[in-house]
């Protein structure tokens, strides 16, 4: 079995420190699901749509995507636009992660179906509520 089989939580984060902190926080609240961290939107799109090195991964889609807003190559908004264009992926729960102050309303007009916006570093209470809402705890 490869590290990307049966992934239930996909963390798309280019900053290694932020990614490690998020994974530690998830583990600290008791999340035992398989988590895969990818460094940018290109890798995440390849994973979701089974392309490039992920072409032979299992067909299961993650139940939750934790998505950094600002990333190199393909950022969070562009990734979400592509994700929401496909009927097979339109209902995956997505939490947008950002280091910047922002209001949910700033993206509502783009109809990207973001479930929650979380400020980094993400605290355990916010992650716990998100994971429970996604049916993972």
PEZIPE-V230654 format. One line per field, one symbol per residue. ss: DSSP state (~ for helix, > for strand, _ for the rest). psi: psi as a letter, one per 40 degrees, with the letter a starting at -180 (. if undefined). A space follows every 10 residues. Layout:
BEGIN
ss = ???
psi = ???
END
This chain:
BEGIN
ss = ________>> >>___~~~~~ ~~~~~~~~__ ____>>>>__ ~~~~~~~~__ _~~~______ ___>>>>>__ _____~~~~~ ~~~~~_____ __>>>>>>__ ____~~~~__ _____>>>>_ ___~~~~~~~ ~~~____
psi = hideifhdhh hhhdhddddd ddddddddee heihhhhiei ddddddddef ibeedeiieh iidhhhhidh iichiddddd dddeehdded ehhhhhhiei hiiddeedee fefhdihhhi ihiddddddd dddefe.
END
